[in-house]
Amino acid sequence: MKKNYVFKIVFLLLFFLMSSKSFSQHTDLVDDSQTQILPDTTKSYFIPDPSHKGMKWSRTKNKWFTAKLGFAPILDYNANFQNQDSKNQVGTQESRFDIRSARVMLSGKINFKNPWQYLISVEYKGFDRPEDADQIGITDLKFVIPITKNSDIIVGKIKETFIYEMVGDAANLPHFERILNPFFNSRNNGLIYRHFFLNNRISASAGAYSSWPTSEKSFSDSDATYTARITALPKWNNEGKEFVHIAIGMRYVDVKNNIVRLKGKNESNISSYYVDTGTLNAPHQFNLSFEQLWSLDNFSVLMEYVHNWTPTYDLGMQQFSGYYVTGSYIFSGEQRPYDQKAAYARRIKPTGKYGAWEIIGRVGSNDLETRDVQGGINNHYSLGLNWWATNYWKTGFIYGVGNLDKNDVTGVTNSLQFRIQWIY
């Protein structure tokens, strides 16, 4: 009981300014550990980059704090082509533009004896924002507090320490959209402890979260979530030109209202939910994930698998799973620099005038089908091309095929996705 009161007081102090509608389930992109990428003034890109000097107005510092404005506008166009079985399963999927994200960030340091890092981001989301939510909402409200040289605490409205796709920034990934959405929550209110070992070759993090106070429920009636992630770099050669990243993650959700529901889209921000368990009567759910990123200079393979156990009252133990494998080859020789503090690979920094071209292939699946739950199996295959035009600009397209197996019928959705983003 005493523990719950302490937890409640901490949350109240941090979030009393936040309304319930500011909580966003599926926003992403840049966190406070994203290093500011400054253009090389000796290079002249085909598409002009803003100069460090020209963006001086976006930065300030004094003896108390530093502050830097950041921006992350992303615009998509999604075109969908379905067979009749697919339309019968999920309805007609429209083709249209989507403001995937329009985010403004303020980040920097608070100059205590051991400086704190902070990140505040506000985001406008267009067509994909729920009808009952405000058009503008707080995405991040995060403080990173150093404890020792090798450890820190992160507190606020933050990402959970679970699933490689979600831990880092979506704008850095080879593929456009995450596939393992049924198994994670984008942002949650809580606290994370991180510790680094062996010159950051190993990291361990654990977090505790509650949907209170940004939900309308009381603290005692709000779901409690606990996560952990352990990462390692068993191979690290040529200053990170060749490396292997492996990780294992855990996520446990204590469900207060005994309702669990897993659902996922067709790797599109605007699609309907293709796989959906419906509501399951269960006291909790447990997820276990495995990650591997193998990078050899300009070639990389990213793999992830997650398994879910949901012990329902009426159907017994139900198990669901998802996975993906993404291959990437960068023609001009660049690679994603690995951030040992974030345990994640950042975005490509092009070295040539005409940027960096990257070809990607991906296969993935969400299996929410059991003998008792007909949530469907969605297999997705895609091939795409990214152009990292400058340190800030990226555009690309992906052709994908989604096969939904549900109720002994296979619906097929062919899709073309186009994206342009500017991340500063």
Residue, then its C-alpha position, 0 to 999 in steps of 0.5 A: m500500500k505504501k509503495n502505491y502511494v509513493f508511485k502515485i505521488v511521483f506521477l502526480l508531480l510529473f504529469f499534473l499539467m497533462s490532460s487525458k487526451s494528450f496521451s498518444q498510442h502510436t506516435d514515434l520518431v526522435d528521442d533525447s538521445q538522438t544526436q544532432i546531425l550537422p551537415d558537413t560544410t565541405k559538402s554540397y548536396f544535390i538538395p541544399d541542407p540548412s547550415h549549422k550557422g543558418m539554424k543558429w536561431s533554433r539553439t540557445k544556452n546559458k548557465w542554467f540550461t541549454a535548449k534546441l528546437g527540433f522538427a520532424p514532419i513526415l508526409d506519406y501517400n498510401a495506395n491500396f489494391q485489394n482482392q474481393d476476399s480482402k474487402n470482405q474481411v477488412g473493408t475497402q482500404e482507401s488510398r490517400f495522403d497522410i500527415r504521418s507526423a508533424r512534431v516540434m521538439l525542445s531538448g537540451k540539458i539542465n545544468f545541475k552538478n550532474p546535468w539532466q537531459y530533457l525532451i518535450s515534444v508536441e505533435y500534430k497528427g492529421f487523419d490518423r488521430p482519433e476523432d475524440a482526441d485533440q489535434i495537437g498533443i504531447t508526445d514526449l515529456k522526458f527527463v534523463i537523470p544521471i546516477t553514476k557514470n554508467s547508470d541513469i534514470i529516465v522519468g516522464k511520458i516515455k517509450e517502454t524498454f521493449i521491441y527494437e522497432m519501438v525503442g528507437d526512432a521510426a525515422n531511422l528504420p529501413h522500413f516505414e512502419r512497425i509490424l509488431n504493434p499488437f505487442f507494445n505500447s508506444r508511450n507510457n507514463g513511468l520510470i526506467y533505470r538503465h545501466f551500462f557495462l564493459n564500455n557500453r558493450i552491454s546494457a540493462s534497462a527496466g521500467a515500471y509504468s502506469s496509464w494514470p494520470t493521463s487516463e480517466k481512471s484512478f491510479s488503483d484502476s489503471d493498468a500497471t506495466y513492467t518491462a526489461r531489456i538486456t542488450a549486448l554487442p558480441k561483435w564490435n570491429n573497425e570502430g563499429k563498421e562491423f557489429v552484431h547486436i543481440a537483445i532479449g526483452m520482457r513486458y508484463v501488463d497487470v490488467k485491472n479490468n480483466i480485458v486484454r485485446l491485441k490488434g495490428k494494422n497492415e504495415s500502414n498507419i491508415s489501414s484498418y486493423y487486419v488482425d484482432t483477437g477481440t476482447l479477452n477476459a484475462p488478468h494479465q499478459f506476458n511478452l518475451s522478445f528476441e532481437q538481432l541486428w547484424s551489420l557488415d559495413n553497408f549491408s545489414v539484417l535486422m530480425e525480431y521475434v515476440h511471443n505473447w502469453t495471455p491466460t484467459y479465464d474462459l479459454g485457458m492459456q492463449q499464445f500469439s506471436g509476431y516476427y520480421v526480418t529486414g535486409s538492407y543494402i546501401f549502394s554508396g557504402e554508408q551504414r547506420p551508426y550504432d548508438q551504444k547508449a540507446a542500443y539502437a542504430r541511427r539514421i544514415k549520414p550520406t557522404g556523397k553529393y547525391g545522397a545515399w541510396e538504400i534497397i530494402g527487403r522485408v518479410g514479417s507476420n502477426d499470428l493472432e490465431t489459435r484454436d479458440v481465438q480467430g484473430g487472423i494471421n497477417n503475412h507481409y512481404s515488401l521491397g523498397l528503395n530509400w534515398w537519404a538525400t542529405n543529413y535531414w531529407k529522406t524520401g522513399f517508396i515501398y511495395g508491399v503484399g499483405n496476405l490475411d488468413k482468417n476464417d479459412v479465407t485469404g485476402v490479399t492487399n497490394s500496397l504502394q507507400f511513398r514517404i518524404q521526411w525532414i528530421y532536424 
